[in-house]
């Protein structure tokens, strides 16, 4: 699987599946989650509500992943995953890696060949950018999906992109 770093807005990526750094409610929020819900439109929210009414009444657990339609996004599916909130005194990195592993598994099961990931937990959840990039690359470099041939790590902002480029090269 090829790993590609992209600087930009994940909601504009033309891929089979876009990964959403969701909150556990699955009903939208701030950051990437809010942007995906706004651009994806009512179809994404409707499927998220259906998931809450059935399998995920208590919300989607941290590290897990589930797919919905992509609605008006330039993708077929949105794979929602809930990243951990960063805590300096507690190592939650396994949960962060689970987000990438489970999202990639769900996308692969759908038959996606291209998947765009945000930098999960590095926004309002406070995960240090360099470590968040390292956790993402650890999972993506080790993955051997059956269908996914390209994983894009979509980085918002020049500073975040520069950190990712250094980590990718190192």
Secondary structure as GFF3:
##gff-version 3
##sequence-region A 1 170
A	DSSP	beta_strand	2	7	.	.	.	ID=ss1
A	DSSP	three_ten_helix	10	12	.	.	.	ID=ss2
A	DSSP	beta_strand	17	22	.	.	.	ID=ss3
A	DSSP	alpha_helix	31	40	.	.	.	ID=ss4
A	DSSP	alpha_helix	42	53	.	.	.	ID=ss5
A	DSSP	beta_strand	65	69	.	.	.	ID=ss6
A	DSSP	beta_strand	77	82	.	.	.	ID=ss7
A	DSSP	alpha_helix	93	110	.	.	.	ID=ss8
A	DSSP	beta_strand	114	117	.	.	.	ID=ss9
A	DSSP	alpha_helix	129	142	.	.	.	ID=ss10
A	DSSP	beta_strand	150	155	.	.	.	ID=ss11
A	DSSP	alpha_helix	158	169	.	.	.	ID=ss12
###
